[in-house]
Amino acid sequence: MKFTVERALLLKALAHVQSVVERRNTIPILANVLLAAQEGSLKLTATDMEIAVVEDLAGVQVARPGRTTAPAATLYEIVRKLPDGAKVELDHAGGDAPLRLRAGRFNTDLAVLPVEDFPSMTEGKLPHGFALPAGQLRELIDRTRFAISTEETRYYLNGIFLHATESEGARVLRAVATDGHRLARVEEPLPEGAAGMPGVIIPRKTVNEVRKLAEETQDEIAVKLSDTKIRFDIGTVQLTSKLIDGTFPEYDRVIPRGNDKVLKVLKKEFAEAVGRVAAISSERSRPVKLSIDRNHLLLSASSAEQGQAQEELDSDVVKYESSPLEIGFQARYLNDITDQIAEQVEFRFADGSAPTVVTDAAKPEALYVLMPMRV
Amino acid sequence: MPALMPALCRDCCQEAPADRPTCPACGSRRLVRHAELFTLTVAHIDCDAFYASIEKRDRPELLARPVIVGGGKRGVVSAACYLARTTGVRSAMPMFKALRLCPDAVVIKPQMAKYVAAARQIRELMEALTPLVQPLSIDEAVLDLRGTEALHRAPPALTLARFALDVERQVGVTISLGLAPNRLLAKLTAERDKPRGFAVLGASEAAAWLAPQPVSLLPGVGPALQKRLEAAGFTRLGQLAALDAREALRRFGEDGPSLAARARGEDSRPVDPSREVKSISAETTFETDLATLATLEAPLWRLCEKLGRRLRDKSLAAAGVVLKLKTADFRQRTRNMRLPVPSLVPETLFAAARSLLAKEVDGTAFRLIGIGAQPLAPAAAADQGDLVDPDAPRRRARWQAMETLRARFGEGAVALGRGLRPR
């Protein structure tokens, strides 16, 4: 195998595939990227056995077609450090011979592993498919992924639950994530072809990789899936992932319907006040107490060692008409949610100990549920 | 030897002159002499062959016979009297092995209620000595008698000697005790003189006594660590004691320095009455080996019910569960998992334990199953429910209601279907 390619092109392709490679790997071949050169194109593949990322790179001058595998992280580091505009030549004589990389007066020999050892992920049949504008996919991910659980016991919470359903008469594609303390539920209009899809749980790592790839494009992203696998076609990159084999809990019944105490508060002022007040707390959970009265909100936090802090928000940023209420939340949980809200945060409380509903007053398609904590 | 070495008589509980072989007051030969006798305050107390001693107390005709307390033919030895121990029988030994060693032993099924009552009696006697009583198991505790001299008008050693006699008279069992400068040394010292022992180890002699002992003597040095230490050339505690903290860290990782400190007999743990238990568990040995999930689930469920009650009685909950299995060839497997929310409800404990069990069922035959709660959490923080499991408080309430019914109308009054045994 021998080919020459523009440094910038190769770097971008390597960046796409190498982040799926696990840093701490017990299986050596999984640290490698598979390079396959044929007529005018180069195909790069990396996998951790759960996710496989394939990039098809055009604009490659292939002198001699062939395939080999080389350490992904090292190759990426080297190419990253080559000067901009450099032409990179990769040359592999075959067999155990090293992969020689030349760029200008720089050259290096990289140890290779046999192509036969590189695991291939069979995706099987993916009977369901739809296309989603990149922006919509980003919204679905951004507004839910902070709530993904890292707890191993309830492994079925370690991802985003994506499914087709109905919401107030409209057919929607809905993403849900929860760690038991908070729940995020976001929906987009149901794209064509998604109606019959099964509900699937997309693992956290896949979510993060897809989000990175979706950053670079404004095009539509093609999604194909079965009960066990999902594939995203994002530009020249194809990411296939296993799904979490489990049952996502019936989240619908924990979303309170009758919460009637409504607090509206401007996001910027509220989020900043939460951050300032919570800074005093030495506990890991950083609890913040909200004492709410007519058009008045007092945020407070205290710590046994460091004292206490409070901040008042008045009617210029707060709207509240119901009976007075005290309730506590983890500061980070509040900020994770307000980070997704543009201008005005709407809280709907039942009382000081029941789950609370939070929405973006301007965007009802995203809904959050937050468990209070004792303060 | 200094002329005025302190001494006391264990039978009349008085100070005795150090230079006589017998007590001038009562003629007893049970004298204890030690340079630090009247300054040491930490005592480790261990009942001698506790269950077996209680059985002998209640059935004096067994006094001269080897007695083993343990469950069934396939169970293990819970306690063996000292007569039975002369044949090599030890606690935790499988019963068939014990009976091979000591065929004429009288085997008695454990009657826990009796032992618990006796243990409670002993605990009360201990608590009359000092508030600093930390029970370590049903028949073992560590006491600190610092500052009790004025109260008892006697140094701790004398108070303890009286206590030992009180236990013999009032409860009818004997104890062994170790008096030393700290908890670690007290525990090791108690082992030195059994049964009915009274051993003393002073601060000035601890290092010299420890140095030639095998590393396995230290609590916490199990077979695996012992192997590792020996592979590194450390067979005696003296070798470990010689390591400075840096070197110990380099060789044995972050636990190294404390290991070396303990090898020198250092222990800064206070006697803490509130640190009663670190884990609570229940286990059972089967009549015949079990290998399938379905057959193992039944005993597991009963253990979860038992564990739930034990937790409730102590106002504790499980923040995690530990599953213990012993294979037919006596290999032990333990598996643990954190619970998302602490719980003491049998159903919740069972669901977690079952998921651990399911991974272990691979055709292997097991002879024992156990479940433990570890780490522990306060019961008040348990079963609060969250967005994923909002029904937890209702499960807790339901179980409590069932327990109330059982307390009033008997065990069989109400049960979950899972708990019903096939007739």
Interface residues (C-beta under 8 A of the other chain):
Chain A: E151 E152 T153 R154 L157 T178 D179 G180 H181 R182 L183 P249 Y251 R253 V254 P355 V369 M371
Chain B: M337 R338 L339 P340 V341 A352 D386 L387 V388 D389 P390
